[in-house]
């Protein structure tokens, strides 16, 4: 008989990342292939956006959704939200393969989970797509403002990243002013472009790169910043590297080249290997602002839509606290002599454990 368990086994991966449930969604007529991953629901329903991406293969899509949903558990926990961690991926090209049927079909799958998973935007998904999903399920946030939703979460995400970056500057340079700093923003999509907006106001020298040249040109013209070829990103002499595209850009290759003193960006799962590359940052005196801590603005925005009584003022106040949270993590990392990612993880796990215990008690 064929051996069913190997290193790529779905169940081995679920066990490794400690997932509760993973749902494979397929609707041939709608052209839908999606995966919903529910990582942990101790703090509340699993919440996290849906990503649409043209993955090279299905194994990559599974790997991505497992890592992203796990990250959401820690992000929601460390930000003080009563939400668990989940995420979804739709396999497909967001520029050419979007249809109403695709998103409504996906919405039906979300609805079938009865609120155990709440979706929202992520890479490749706009508020217009969310509108279609919302036609089929009530378990969706980040709805357009005219539908009573909180709208695009990216501006709040960018604001939170900016707060985290300033906290890192305070730690590394003794002042949270970014004036005169050379900052590279990799990926100028929704979040990256709003972040550039904050940075240029502080008289920084901003460099940008994007997978799509037309997008990079558009942002460069709007903010009068310099476009860098995406291949030379890691060779550029900068103070701050801000990954705002996809994950795993902190790895053996890039860390050997990077010349920055701070990494602070919006991308999820920036460390290819959390322990190894977190330690490498520490050894190389690169202050890493943990991704799941500083990019929480978007989920904070969505959270207030989910719990009701949404107000942008309330959301911004909460996102502003990312500055203090980040400083706190840097202090813990120093005291405990651990890398900053570990320090953030430690705090998130502590809250999950304590709230889990509280849930079980009378
Ligand atoms: P987006 O799709 O709007 O933008 C991503 C941009 O990165 C695109 O313009 C894309 O062309 C570019 N890109 C992709 N690969 C690249 C590469 N190798 N080099 C340069 N550019 C590249 O996505 P977004 O909403 O701005 O999110 C950016 C990152 O932040 C993602 O990792 C996302 O998971 C994370 N994030 C987003 C939010 C949010 O509120 N949107 C919240 C938390 C985390």
Boltz pocket constraint, residues with backbone or C-beta under 6 A from the ligand:
constraints:
  - pocket:
      binder: B
      contacts: [[A, 121], [A, 122], [A, 123], [A, 124], [A, 153], [A, 154], [A, 155], [A, 157], [A, 186], [A, 187], [A, 188], [A, 189], [A, 190], [A, 191], [A, 192], [A, 209], [A, 210], [A, 211], [A, 212], [A, 215], [A, 230], [A, 243], [A, 244], [A, 245], [A, 246], [A, 247], [A, 266], [A, 267], [A, 268], [A, 295], [A, 296], [A, 298], [A, 299]]
      max_distance: 6.0
